[in-house]
Every structure is written in C-alpha cells, then in structure tokens.
Amino acid sequence: MTRIIIVGGGPAGISAAQALAKNLTVNDGTEVVVFEKSKYYYHAVGTPRAVVDAGYTKKLFVPYDNAIPAEARSFVKIQRAIVTRIVSGNEVEYTPIDDDDEILAGQVKRLAYDYLVMATGSTYTVPLKQPKSDFKRSTTEKMMAELRQQIENASSILIVGGGATGAGVAGEIKAKFPNKTVTIIESKDKLLGTDNVREKFRARLLKFLKRLDVNVVLGERLTERLNGNSFERRTLRTDKGRVLESDIQLLCGGFSPTTELIKNLDAGLVTPQGLIKVNSKLQLENARYFNIYALGDANNNSAPKHMLFASQQGTHLGNELALVARKTQDNVSKDFPKVEVVPAMVPLGPNGGVSQLPFFGGVVYGNFVTRTFKSKEYFASFAWKNLNAEVPN
C-alpha cells in the first residue's frame, strides 16, 4: 500500500487531493490522507467583501463534506488534525481534532508516508485569514463582525499596505460608505509593488481609487510598525514627516509562509524569507528528501502567491503523483510551468475594478470585465462548486 500524506486543505492541498481522487481507483493500492485542522475551507479571497457585507460572511466557510467524490472516499480521506512534526524515517506526528474543534490533548499519533505534500499555506492579518491558533468558525465570524462594526463606526480609516488586498478593502469601504475618509499608505513607490502586473494596470488602479476619493500615499512607511489592526484614534507619522490621523488602522499586509515543520526537519531547506526551497518539479531542493514536496504560499517557486497558482500547483503535483502511485513513473517528472503573464483582478466594490488578463503580454480592463468575473461575489460560486457544495444565498 502506497500512502500519500497531504498537510493542509487549502487551495493547493485540496487540489492535489482531488487530482489524486480523479486519477486513481481503489484498485491502485494507494491511500491519500489530507490532514486539515478546520471543518471548512476558508475562502480568503472573499474577505474584502465580508469586511463590509455581513451577508457575505457565510460564503467564506465552504464545508469539506463533498470535496472528494463518493467513489474515491474509501482511499482519499480528509482527517481533522494538526501535524506537529515530521519524523525521520518517513513519518509524521499529528494530534486529532474533534467535532467541537477541540484538540485532543495527549493523543499524539504517528503515520508513515511514502510521499509527503506540504500545503501549509501562509498566515495573514486576521480575519483576512483565520487565526492560526484558534480556527473555530465562530471565532472568525466574531472577529469579522467586530471589524465590520469598527469600520461602520469610524469616520477615517488608515489602510496599511497597497497590495491587492489593501486596494480591494479600500474600494469596498468607499463603495459602501462613500463619505468616510480612507487612506492607503504603501512603502513601495507603486501599488501592487510585488506583483507582476503592467504599469498600465497600476495607473488605472490608482486612477480608480482616486475617483472613489481614496487618498493614496506611496513611497512612505510609518515610523511605528503595526502588528495588527488597531481600533483607536491615532496620530501616526511617516518616515518623510507626513502626519496621518485616523479612527482605526487596518493592516492589509503581513504575509508569512507557514513552514515551521520543514524548518524543524532541516533549517537548510528554508530561505531567509521563510519559504521552502523547491526545485522546478516542486520537490524539496535537497535530494535526501526526494519524496517530500511543497506547494503554494509555502514554497519558493517563482509563481505568484495567489490562490489560482496554488491550486494549479496542487493539480499538477496530484497528477504527477498519481502516475507514480500507479507505477507509471518512478517520481515526478514534469516541471511546473513558469508563469509568464500574471492574471490579476482587484475589485473596488461590487460594480467594478481593474483586471489584467494573461493575453498578449497582459491586457488591462476596467469595470465591466472586473464586475463580470469577480466584483459581484469574489469567486464564491467557483469555490463552493469546486468542493461540490451549494453556495448559500
């Protein structure tokens, strides 16, 4: 019996599991175990809408119940647990989680693997992503409700971070509350500074934000580092002497890959930025760990850290490991394709935004295309359909 363990049920992990379920049968003698701590897939892409729309919150939590087709559930299983250690000798240690979201203390178990897939994702400002240590749905809902109330009560809002999330949150707030003062501060001299988008995209995004009367401060950083959202009136200064007053401050940054398991296994496998070193086939860079792979936000592959590419990496590796499990090939053989042109969509409220589609070097569109594809619901229908669930109204 060949066993493939997948750590994490986010976009990368669940896509890998679904690819294995699609390509294997019970007769292939392979067991796939997905260790995931939550009952629900968290649709983090939609959180900018949820911070202003209470009705959207229920769309963030997609149940895993039908994520694996019925015909594959005997050999592809999603098990609620937290993996605490990778043990030498091809084993993982894990602690089960019960139906009440409680970690079963004192019940550390071990499970051997032939192949290990690390799809541990990343952490981000709560509740744009769920708290790492408290993954109960009720906790996230409570934090999201508090954030919405703080936004509703505030007259002036400072958003720290001019990436896609920061711009999107600013747009959502101004679309819902046009009379509020919203300011974005970004330390780089351009919006989406780490994203491979055309300057035309950035120029149009800046134009649209200003049309919404969002104040955008580029090339300056706060002299005080924020570690999370702050819900009190504050006067902050930038390194260039600018004074920014706001009722609340929202941190729309702080991306941090979740790679402690690999770092504890071998610190040399993690970059100074905290990313797991992989080769072009998504295997760990060190040949000693030929049967361990890392996907999505956790790895140092050049693909952008977006849900789309995490899912694509999961599907790619799942297809490859299915061939390995069926003894068609000895190990993964195909490189994950390099991303040449990055698709990007930043809604600025439910009626528009800016998009870059991956054609002809990146074609930039405005409200109509963005509204048609993403602004209405932030791909919620796609996320629910992908897990064979019915999106709530």
C-alpha positions as MATLAB code, in Angstrom:
seq = 'MTRIIIVGGGPAGISAAQALAKNLTVNDGTEVVVFEKSKYYYHAVGTPRAVVDAGYTKKLFVPYDNAIPAEARSFVKIQRAIVTRIVSGNEVEYTPIDDDDEILAGQVKRLAYDYLVMATGSTYTVPLKQPKSDFKRSTTEKMMAELRQQIENASSILIVGGGATGAGVAGEIKAKFPNKTVTIIESKDKLLGTDNVREKFRARLLKFLKRLDVNVVLGERLTERLNGNSFERRTLRTDKGRVLESDIQLLCGGFSPTTELIKNLDAGLVTPQGLIKVNSKLQLENARYFNIYALGDANNNSAPKHMLFASQQGTHLGNELALVARKTQDNVSKDFPKVEVVPAMVPLGPNGGVSQLPFFGGVVYGNFVTRTFKSKEYFASFAWKNLNAEVPN';
ca = [
       0.000    0.000    0.000;
       1.378    3.388   -1.036;
       0.447    6.274    1.249;
       0.466    9.947    0.272;
       0.016   12.441    3.101;
      -1.054   15.994    2.320;
      -0.632   18.560    5.094;
      -3.209   21.308    4.617;
      -6.572   21.520    2.896;
      -6.291   24.975    1.358;
      -6.272   25.667   -2.397;
      -3.068   23.701   -3.035;
      -3.761   20.752   -0.751;
      -7.364   20.147   -1.744;
      -6.497   20.463   -5.443;
      -3.779   17.831   -5.060;
      -6.202   15.514   -3.249;
      -8.883   15.999   -5.897;
      -6.421   15.279   -8.697;
      -5.391   12.051   -6.974;
      -9.043   11.114   -6.450;
      -9.729   11.707  -10.137;
      -6.759    9.722  -11.438;
      -6.665    6.772   -9.040;
      -9.054    3.945   -8.247;
      -9.395    1.691   -5.236;
      -7.518   -0.970   -7.195;
      -4.363    1.152   -7.393;
      -3.449    0.313   -3.800;
      -2.913    3.901   -2.689;
      -4.185    5.742    0.371;
      -4.307    9.545    0.395;
      -4.687   11.293    3.754;
      -5.278   15.042    3.959;
      -4.592   16.464    7.412;
      -6.639   19.645    7.858;
      -7.479   21.329   11.157;
     -10.730   23.012   10.110;
     -14.181   21.729    9.165;
     -14.255   24.336    6.435;
     -12.240   25.588    3.519;
     -11.785   29.305    4.197;
     -12.458   31.357    1.064;
      -9.959   34.077    1.960;
     -10.261   35.662   -1.480;
     -13.680   36.987   -0.492;
     -12.733   38.665    2.780;
     -12.561   42.226    1.354;
     -16.302   41.949    0.674;
     -17.025   40.371    4.059;
     -15.479   43.302    5.951;
     -18.392   45.478    4.785;
     -21.132   42.941    3.993;
     -22.326   40.738    6.860;
     -24.351   38.577    4.489;
     -21.219   37.527    2.626;
     -19.542   36.030    5.701;
     -21.336   32.688    5.406;
     -19.822   32.289    1.934;
     -16.322   32.256    3.428;
     -16.797   28.824    5.034;
     -17.056   26.015    2.493;
     -17.669   22.540    4.010;
     -15.280   19.745    3.058;
     -18.023   17.095    3.243;
     -18.257   16.520   -0.516;
     -14.855   17.796   -1.613;
     -13.828   14.255   -2.554;
     -16.141   12.343   -4.944;
     -18.049    9.493   -3.303;
     -16.320    6.846   -5.406;
     -12.900    7.926   -4.087;
     -13.663    8.444   -0.391;
     -12.529    4.958    0.557;
      -8.932    5.820   -0.377;
      -8.813    9.651   -0.277;
      -9.669   10.867    3.217;
      -9.754   14.268    4.879;
      -8.860   13.907    8.550;
      -9.114   16.708   11.081;
      -5.759   17.028   12.791;
      -2.746   19.249   13.326;
       0.578   17.855   12.144;
       3.162   18.736   14.773;
       6.353   17.123   13.461;
       7.935   15.350   10.531;
       9.813   12.392   11.958;
      12.901   10.887   10.380;
      12.005    7.588    8.807;
       9.121    8.945    6.733;
       6.543    9.528    9.454;
       4.524   12.483   10.685;
       3.254   13.145   14.180;
      -0.226   14.586   14.461;
      -2.855   15.455   17.033;
      -6.516   14.752   16.168;
      -9.231   17.404   16.439;
     -12.780   16.521   17.464;
     -16.104   17.747   16.065;
     -16.198   20.552   18.639;
     -12.939   21.992   17.255;
     -11.030   20.845   20.317;
      -7.503   19.481   20.044;
      -7.397   16.069   21.703;
      -4.593   16.674   24.170;
      -2.364   13.725   24.914;
      -3.357   11.867   21.766;
      -0.278   12.413   19.609;
      -0.206    9.806   16.867;
       2.136    8.809   14.071;
       1.501    7.849   10.480;
       4.017    6.646    7.917;
       4.119    8.033    4.402;
       5.689    7.174    1.088;
       5.169   10.703   -0.232;
       4.555   13.873    1.751;
       2.978   17.036    0.332;
       3.359   20.246    2.313;
       0.445   22.558    1.524;
       0.615   24.554    4.728;
      -0.085   27.943    3.149;
       0.558   31.197    4.955;
      -0.700   33.470    7.686;
      -2.004   36.983    7.169;
      -3.715   39.672    9.168;
      -6.754   38.282   10.990;
      -9.554   37.962    9.918;
      -8.404   38.282    6.295;
      -7.086   34.833    7.102;
      -8.193   32.764   10.067;
      -6.231   32.862   13.323;
      -3.501   30.252   13.313;
      -4.165   29.063   16.851;
      -7.961   29.449   17.032;
      -9.574   28.025   13.915;
     -13.162   27.833   15.120;
     -15.655   29.280   12.674;
     -17.374   31.160   15.484;
     -14.105   32.900   16.396;
     -13.521   34.132   12.856;
     -17.146   35.232   12.492;
     -16.918   37.188   15.739;
     -13.701   38.907   14.657;
     -15.155   39.719   11.239;
     -18.276   41.190   12.870;
     -16.126   43.328   15.166;
     -14.099   44.582   12.200;
     -17.270   45.480   10.293;
     -18.646   47.364   13.287;
     -15.401   49.283   13.739;
     -15.400   50.259   10.055;
     -19.026   51.335   10.253;
     -18.383   53.486   13.329;
     -15.181   55.106   12.045;
     -15.063   58.382   10.142;
     -11.462   57.976    8.986;
      -9.681   54.723    8.171;
      -5.990   54.128    7.501;
      -5.109   51.065    5.433;
      -1.501   49.952    5.751;
      -0.470   48.099    2.608;
      -1.065   48.913   -1.044;
      -1.236   45.410   -2.438;
      -4.307   43.805   -3.960;
      -5.860   43.247   -0.526;
      -5.317   46.789    0.699;
      -6.624   48.321   -2.514;
      -9.598   45.952   -2.509;
     -10.533   46.682    1.103;
     -10.269   50.421    0.433;
     -12.515   50.095   -2.596;
     -15.096   48.044   -0.719;
     -15.237   50.542    2.143;
     -15.638   53.555   -0.152;
     -18.253   51.796   -2.267;
     -20.313   51.043    0.854;
     -19.515   54.211    2.814;
     -18.617   56.963    0.312;
     -18.455   59.677    2.987;
     -15.732   58.016    5.043;
     -12.134   59.181    4.708;
      -9.961   56.275    3.551;
      -6.185   56.468    3.165;
      -3.802   53.815    1.836;
      -0.136   54.010    2.780;
       2.352   51.849    0.866;
       6.107   51.830    1.462;
       6.876   50.997   -2.168;
       6.563   53.708   -4.783;
       3.735   51.935   -6.589;
       0.624   49.903   -5.866;
       0.919   46.100   -6.050;
       4.675   46.550   -5.907;
       5.452   42.846   -5.570;
       3.019   41.720   -8.283;
       3.997   41.193  -11.911;
       1.388   43.474  -13.436;
       1.756   46.086  -16.144;
       2.263   49.721  -15.261;
      -0.960   50.394  -17.162;
      -2.755   48.228  -14.575;
      -1.244   50.171  -11.691;
      -2.032   53.512  -13.304;
      -5.666   52.568  -13.851;
      -5.983   51.181  -10.325;
      -4.599   54.419   -8.889;
      -6.947   56.425  -11.101;
      -9.973   54.404   -9.998;
      -9.035   54.673   -6.314;
      -8.711   58.439   -6.619;
     -12.048   58.542   -8.425;
     -13.501   56.906   -5.299;
     -11.775   59.639   -3.269;
      -9.304   57.242   -1.641;
      -6.127   59.016   -0.503;
      -3.072   57.071   -1.679;
       0.357   57.682   -0.122;
       3.177   55.877   -1.942;
       6.879   55.576   -1.141;
       6.460   56.272    2.574;
       6.344   53.996    5.592;
       5.066   54.517    9.103;
       7.734   55.172   11.706;
       5.845   52.817   14.026;
       5.410   49.215   12.931;
       1.857   47.866   13.249;
       1.461   44.192   14.137;
      -2.266   44.018   13.502;
      -5.453   46.028   13.234;
      -5.904   48.843   15.747;
      -9.296   50.208   16.734;
      -8.449   53.519   18.371;
      -7.938   57.046   17.142;
      -4.261   57.586   16.487;
      -1.876   60.094   15.001;
       0.899   58.357   13.095;
       3.861   59.721   11.161;
       5.702   58.532    8.096;
       9.447   58.452    7.515;
       9.026   61.580    5.363;
       7.286   63.554    8.074;
       3.702   63.201    6.876;
       1.108   63.143    9.675;
      -1.787   60.689    9.299;
      -4.756   60.818   11.654;
      -7.329   58.020   11.673;
     -10.008   56.476   13.853;
      -8.940   52.918   13.042;
      -5.946   51.350   11.328;
      -6.213   48.203    9.209;
      -3.113   46.167    8.427;
      -3.523   44.692    4.954;
      -0.140   43.036    4.796;
       1.973   40.728    6.892;
       2.113   37.698    4.585;
       4.094   34.962    6.338;
       4.586   31.440    4.931;
       3.779   28.592    7.309;
       6.909   26.483    7.065;
       7.884   25.569   10.631;
       7.532   21.815   10.042;
      10.144   21.845    7.290;
      12.373   24.268    9.170;
      12.377   21.921   12.156;
      13.149   18.998    9.872;
      16.092   20.758    8.218;
      16.630   24.512    8.555;
      18.687   24.486    5.363;
      15.509   23.801    3.395;
      14.038   27.228    4.181;
      15.066   30.552    2.633;
      15.815   33.664    4.720;
      12.319   34.830    3.715;
      10.834   31.714    5.305;
       9.910   29.888    2.082;
      10.522   26.190    1.483;
      13.182   25.589   -1.158;
      11.849   23.521   -4.046;
      13.066   22.591   -7.499;
      11.112   23.083  -10.707;
       9.161   19.877  -10.004;
       8.049   21.202   -6.581;
      10.236   18.677   -4.738;
      12.331   19.805   -1.809;
      15.642   21.042   -3.147;
      17.719   18.523   -1.176;
      17.744   15.103   -2.887;
      17.726   13.492    0.552;
      14.052   14.452    0.739;
      13.127   13.270   -2.746;
       9.651   12.184   -1.580;
       8.618   15.488    0.033;
       7.023   18.324   -1.929;
       5.867   21.852   -1.104;
       3.115   23.853   -2.761;
       1.578   27.303   -2.971;
       2.303   30.048   -0.460;
       4.760   27.838    1.424;
       7.300   27.295   -1.372;
       9.817   29.499   -3.173;
       8.608   28.695   -6.678;
       8.507   31.843   -8.796;
       4.731   31.620   -9.336;
       2.822   34.463   -7.642;
       1.379   33.752   -4.214;
      -2.226   33.662   -5.387;
      -4.995   31.112   -4.893;
      -5.043   30.372   -8.637;
      -1.427   29.273   -8.796;
      -1.589   27.355   -5.520;
      -4.489   25.373   -6.983;
      -2.628   24.824  -10.243;
       0.426   23.550   -8.375;
      -1.767   21.164   -6.397;
      -3.409   19.774   -9.521;
      -0.043   19.476  -11.279;
       1.554   17.548   -8.420;
      -1.542   15.412   -7.850;
      -1.499   14.333  -11.487;
       2.194   13.507  -11.260;
       1.883   11.547   -8.007;
      -0.996    9.549   -9.458;
       1.382    8.334  -12.176;
       3.939    7.480   -9.502;
       1.373    5.589   -7.435;
       0.314    3.602  -10.485;
       3.987    2.749  -11.150;
       3.898    4.552  -14.487;
       6.945    6.589  -13.459;
       9.432    6.464  -10.574;
       8.905   10.023   -9.349;
       7.506   13.324  -10.528;
       8.949   14.158  -13.937;
       7.270   17.316  -15.244;
       8.266   20.827  -14.255;
       5.544   23.131  -13.017;
       5.113   25.585  -15.916;
       6.629   29.003  -15.399;
       4.071   31.778  -15.168;
       4.827   34.249  -17.942;
       1.907   36.669  -17.611;
       0.022   37.066  -14.352;
      -3.761   37.423  -14.367;
      -4.903   39.916  -11.756;
      -8.264   41.281  -10.650;
      -8.810   43.915   -7.990;
     -12.496   44.709   -7.372;
     -13.208   48.143   -5.937;
     -16.685   47.392   -4.681;
     -19.425   45.304   -6.295;
     -19.611   47.306   -9.520;
     -16.102   47.393  -10.889;
     -12.360   47.458  -10.508;
      -9.281   46.719  -12.596;
      -8.215   43.477  -14.290;
      -5.225   42.142  -16.195;
      -5.894   39.087  -18.331;
      -2.995   36.855  -19.438;
      -3.166   37.527  -23.173;
      -0.725   39.386  -25.424;
       1.570   40.242  -22.553;
      -1.275   41.252  -20.249;
      -4.386   43.100  -21.399;
      -5.782   45.596  -18.896;
      -9.523   46.064  -18.473;
     -11.712   48.139  -16.202;
     -15.114   47.943  -14.579;
     -17.082   45.749  -16.981;
     -14.654   42.808  -17.085;
     -13.871   43.002  -13.364;
     -17.548   43.188  -12.441;
     -18.407   40.304  -14.763;
     -15.785   37.929  -13.386;
     -15.072   38.871   -9.780;
     -16.620   42.004   -8.298;
     -20.093   40.563   -7.803;
     -19.082   37.744   -5.465;
     -15.296   37.260   -5.389;
     -15.445   33.792   -6.974;
     -17.593   32.385   -4.153;
     -19.669   30.269   -6.557;
     -16.488   28.803   -8.016;
     -15.068   27.949   -4.579;
     -18.273   26.221   -3.459;
     -18.734   24.372   -6.738;
     -15.120   23.199   -6.617;
     -15.867   21.470   -3.304;
     -19.189   20.121   -4.594;
     -21.163   22.330   -2.223;
     -24.066   24.707   -2.805;
     -23.249   28.344   -2.158;
     -25.660   29.910    0.364;
     -27.821   32.846   -0.692;
];
